[in-house]
Amino acid sequence: MAGVFHKTGQPDGWSRRGVLLGGLSGLSGGLAACTAEADLAEGEAGRVARVLDGDSLALDTGLRVRLAEVEAPAAGYRDRADEPGSAAARAVLERAGLGREARLWYGGLSRDRYERAIAHVIAKDEVGADVWLNGLVARQGGARVRTYPDNAKRARRLLAFEAEARAGKRGLWAEDHWRVRGLDDLEGAPYFSIVEGAVAGVGTRVGDGDAVLTRGGIRLDVGERLGVADVEVRVGVKVRVRGRIDMRPVEAGSDPLIRVTHWAQVEVV
């Protein structure tokens, strides 16, 4: 079925003060948190004792926490090199969160396979105000938005912060490695990529969806599992699709694709 899906409803020079003020630029910016997070379930509390990398930390209770819905450049381990921007991303989270009292809030699956909490983290700043750390790292360019079907409650808010950081070339967005890819720029893309192009066609399929990356545009085959869209997708509209680029179909003479498991992976430009 073709048609339209409608809406339902520089690391250098960054100071602690600068990061915090960037996160607290006003309630309209969405980073300052309310006492009760109506869209999330309240979880554990503690002091941020360690920052492990740009998207994970540990509380003084011993609980390790992975920030939900965002992904920072990875620090290297064993024989792997650091991804570009990983040290700066960690510094963003350290400056905003280290030593702060914090509360976890859950919007879906609460533990990963490593028994880390997967949470939105609201920390107290130096004057006692609440700061949403997930939003702050996205807005400062410390992380890209990466969601999953069971953890995407705040995707659209985070995507807006990511776009702001990218426009300002903040953090990882100053690194060519993390650039948004065009349909003729897929070679050497990161494992998790963002690809931009105009919608060339919209169809349906069983199960999950696919974004087929053709030279003429992105063909969206919408899977029945996706449910009702929260974005308007039609032929000619420019979109960004994020996920792992599957190049295996190329060997069979087909186009590469990104598997789409939930609508937060699709962003209208």
C-alpha positions in Angstrom: 0.0 0.0 0.0 1.5 3.3 -1.0 0.4 6.5 0.7 0.9 8.8 3.6 1.4 8.1 7.3 0.1 10.9 9.5 1.0 12.1 13.0 -0.9 10.9 16.0 -0.6 13.4 18.3 34.0 22.1 20.9 35.0 20.0 23.6 37.9 22.5 23.7 37.0 25.4 25.9 34.0 23.8 27.5 33.8 24.7 31.2 31.7 23.1 33.9 29.7 26.3 34.1 29.2 26.5 30.4 27.9 22.9 30.2 25.5 23.4 33.0 24.2 26.8 31.7 23.7 25.2 28.3 21.6 22.6 30.0 19.6 25.1 32.0 18.8 27.6 29.3 15.2 27.6 30.2 12.2 25.3 30.7 11.3 25.8 27.1 14.5 24.1 26.1 13.3 20.9 27.8 16.4 20.1 29.9 15.2 21.3 33.2 13.2 18.6 34.8 10.0 18.5 36.8 9.8 16.9 40.2 7.5 14.2 38.7 8.3 12.9 35.2 4.8 12.0 34.0 6.0 9.9 31.0 8.5 7.9 33.0 8.5 5.5 36.1 10.5 6.6 39.1 13.6 4.5 39.9 16.6 4.4 42.2 18.5 7.4 43.6 22.1 8.0 44.5 25.2 10.1 44.0 27.1 9.9 40.7 30.3 8.4 41.9 31.9 7.6 38.5 31.5 8.5 34.9 32.5 5.4 32.8 32.2 7.0 29.4 30.0 9.5 27.5 26.8 7.6 28.1 27.3 5.6 31.3 28.0 6.2 34.9 27.9 4.5 38.3 26.1 5.6 41.4 27.5 5.4 44.9 25.1 2.5 45.6 27.1 0.4 43.1 24.5 0.5 40.4 25.9 1.1 36.9 23.6 3.1 34.6 23.4 3.4 30.8 21.7 6.6 29.7 18.6 5.6 27.8 18.0 6.7 24.2 21.5 8.1 23.5 24.8 6.7 22.5 28.2 8.4 22.9 31.4 7.5 20.9 32.9 4.4 22.4 36.2 4.4 24.3 38.6 1.8 23.0 39.3 -1.5 24.8 41.8 -4.2 24.2 43.2 -3.6 20.7 40.4 -1.2 19.6 41.0 2.5 19.2 38.8 5.2 20.8 36.0 6.4 18.5 36.4 10.0 17.4 35.1 12.3 20.2 34.9 9.7 22.9 37.1 11.6 25.4 35.2 14.8 24.9 31.9 13.1 25.3 33.0 11.6 28.6 34.1 15.1 29.7 30.6 16.5 29.0 28.9 13.9 31.3 31.6 14.3 34.0 31.2 18.1 34.1 27.4 17.9 34.4 27.0 14.8 36.6 30.0 13.7 38.6 29.4 14.0 42.3 25.8 15.1 41.8 22.8 13.6 43.5 20.6 11.9 40.9 17.4 10.0 40.4 16.7 7.4 37.7 13.6 7.3 35.6 12.5 4.5 33.4 10.7 4.6 30.1 10.9 1.0 29.1 13.3 -2.0 29.6 15.1 -1.2 32.8 18.1 -3.5 32.6 20.5 -4.6 29.8 22.4 -7.9 29.5 25.2 -6.5 31.6 22.7 -5.7 34.5 23.1 -2.0 34.0 20.1 0.2 34.5 18.8 1.8 31.3 17.4 5.1 32.5 16.8 8.7 32.1 18.9 10.5 34.8 17.8 13.7 36.5 20.7 15.2 38.4 20.9 18.2 40.8 23.1 21.0 39.6 25.2 23.2 41.8 22.3 25.4 42.7 19.9 22.5 43.3 18.0 22.6 40.0 17.2 19.5 38.1 19.1 18.7 34.9 18.1 15.9 32.5 21.5 14.4 31.6 20.3 12.4 28.6 19.1 15.6 27.0 22.1 17.6 28.0 24.6 15.2 26.3 22.5 15.2 23.1 22.3 19.0 23.1 26.1 19.4 23.8 27.0 16.9 21.0 28.3 14.3 23.5 26.0 11.6 22.0 23.7 10.7 19.1 20.1 9.6 19.6 19.8 5.8 19.5 16.5 4.3 20.6 15.0 0.8 20.7 11.4 -0.4 20.4 11.2 -0.8 24.2 13.0 2.5 25.0 11.9 5.5 22.9 9.7 7.6 25.1 11.6 10.8 24.6 13.0 10.3 21.1 11.5 13.3 19.5 12.7 15.7 22.2 16.2 14.2 22.0 16.2 14.4 18.2 15.5 18.1 18.4 18.5 18.5 20.8 20.7 16.5 18.5 19.7 18.6 15.5 20.6 21.7 17.5 24.1 20.3 18.3 24.7 19.2 14.8 23.8 22.6 13.4 26.3 24.2 15.8 29.0 21.5 15.1 29.2 20.8 18.8 31.1 17.8 20.1 31.0 14.7 17.9 29.4 16.7 15.1 32.7 18.5 14.5 34.1 15.1 13.6 33.7 14.1 9.9 33.4 10.4 11.0 29.9 11.1 12.5 28.5 13.0 9.5 25.0 12.3 8.3 25.4 10.2 5.3 23.8 10.7 1.8 22.7 7.8 -0.3 25.9 8.0 -2.3 28.1 8.2 0.8 27.6 4.8 2.5 31.1 3.3 2.2 32.9 3.4 5.5 29.9 4.5 7.5 29.9 3.8 11.3 28.2 0.7 12.5 25.3 2.8 13.7 24.6 5.5 11.0 22.3 8.2 10.1 21.3 8.3 6.4 19.4 11.2 4.8 17.4 11.2 1.5 14.1 11.8 -0.1 11.4 9.2 0.2 11.1 7.4 -3.2 8.2 5.1 -2.3 6.1 3.9 0.6 4.9 0.3 0.9 4.0 -2.3 3.5 5.5 -5.6 4.6 5.0 -8.3 7.3 7.0 -7.9 10.5 9.5 -5.1 10.9 10.0 -2.4 8.3 12.9 -1.6 6.0 14.4 1.6 4.7 15.9 0.5 1.3 18.7 2.9 0.4 18.5 3.3 -3.4 20.3 5.8 -5.5 17.0 7.3 -6.4 15.8 7.8 -2.8 14.8 5.9 0.3 12.0 3.3 -0.2 10.2 2.8 3.1 8.6 -0.6 3.5 6.5 -0.2 6.6 6.2 -3.3 8.8 3.0 -4.1 10.5 4.7 -4.2 13.8 5.5 -0.5 13.7 2.0 0.6 14.5 0.7 4.1 13.9 3.3 6.6 12.8 4.1 9.8 14.8 5.7 11.4 11.7 4.2 12.2 8.3 6.0 10.1 5.6 5.1 10.5 1.9 6.9 10.4 -1.4 9.2 13.4 -1.9 9.6 14.2 1.8 13.2 14.2 3.0 13.9 11.9 6.0 16.8 10.7 8.1 16.8 7.1 9.0 19.1 5.7 11.7 20.4 2.2 12.3 22.9 -0.4 11.0 23.4 -0.3 7.3 23.0 -3.9 6.0 25.2 -4.3 3.0 24.5 -8.0 2.5 21.7 -7.5 -0.1 24.3 -5.8 -2.3 26.0 -9.2 -2.8 22.7 -10.4 -4.3 22.4 -7.4 -6.6 19.9 -5.5 -4.3 20.2 -2.3 -2.5 21.5 -1.9 1.1 19.0 -1.3 3.8 18.4 -0.3 7.4 15.9 -2.4 9.4 13.2 -0.2 10.9 11.8 -1.7 14.1 10.1 1.5 15.5 9.1 4.9 14.2 11.8 6.8 16.3 14.3 5.7 13.7 12.6 7.8 11.1 13.0 11.6 11.3 11.4 14.1 8.9 13.9 16.8 8.0 
